[in-house]
């Protein structure tokens, strides 16, 4: 018995090491890279795929040296000044600005899809109250998918219905997660409101002030889309398997959660609070550099100057503080920016979008661990526009690797291993 199973294992091991398939047929000799001598044409590993194009896209554009970001050709500063989240969503999805009538219809389409089913509320209310809302959001998106008609990924109309549902219902999922964990009930959205207004109403149980609504709306515009970042790439990769939009959204949320990506906004605020005031910035920063740690909210793979979104967020923060009084955190942030840029600006390290967003959200009364979910709420449209674009000419993502392991390893039976 033992001898026989050992022979089979050994044979399987030998064949796979020699490049034969487990079914016995010889594999394609050209795939047996480990047997060929290395040549100058061997693939070169680019860590983090930095600078490697993964798709052709007409959705957004960045010039990281000049500090330019545009959605469908429209500069972010112009959109932040003149547009609103619904109009920006239409622009990103359709590739053009809507007419007044189209915008009205689009707003109505979102408002009609904002409520969530009792089964979703029930699932969210069963979650531990101590967990992070980004995990809760992934649960919410998966549960939402299970309450919806099956999406036919080959049918653009079926996909678009799911896309609208996701953009509309994600704010409700996030507000509901927050309400439930503080012991409040699900508050259904009011009819006819825009996304920022609906979100703040569901979160706080009262109509927001005009400045709060406008500020949050502008934050949504700034975060709506940003070329081939980690979460968008994750959305494209999962979408390329012909998985549906709900699964794509949940995967992108997972990628955004990391502290090197969207999760930085939460950590920026924690750092600013821990510094303890302007006077402590120099000492805190010196200790941070000494420990080799990164300063959250600074640096970017593409921008080598101040992120254009950070400029607008800083202005929004200033307006909020003028209207509602300043907080020491804002002054600490300005002092920290000076220290980091004096030290690392020459290496292209400047504030990114996450540096000022948390300060704005805190002033709006939003809890710190809801910052990254709000980023996800706003970015949902960008992820899904990339998903739709991927499907215009889809090919499964399946990159290569450079194998760095051993070959022809010897199989040792388990009871003979040391
Ligand atoms: N603080 C201190 N040093 C930094 C920082 C920072 N925030 N960012 C980069 N560096 C340094 C690195 O230590 C490294 O130094 P070294 O060459 O001496 O080792 C060098 O700059 C290159 O850093 P990488 O991390 O390799 O550069 P990359 O292009 O991959 O970085 C990233 C981009 C991940 C955003 C990085 O700047 C970072 O970790 N920033 C802090 C986290 C953050 O704010 N993330 C949000 C980004 S915006 C967004 O995703 C929405």
Boltz pocket constraint, residues with backbone or C-beta under 6 A from the ligand:
constraints:
  - pocket:
      binder: B
      contacts: [[A, 48], [A, 229], [A, 259], [A, 260], [A, 261], [A, 262], [A, 264], [A, 292], [A, 293], [A, 294], [A, 295], [A, 296], [A, 297], [A, 298], [A, 299], [A, 300], [A, 301], [A, 302], [A, 344], [A, 349], [A, 352], [A, 353], [A, 354]]
      max_distance: 6.0
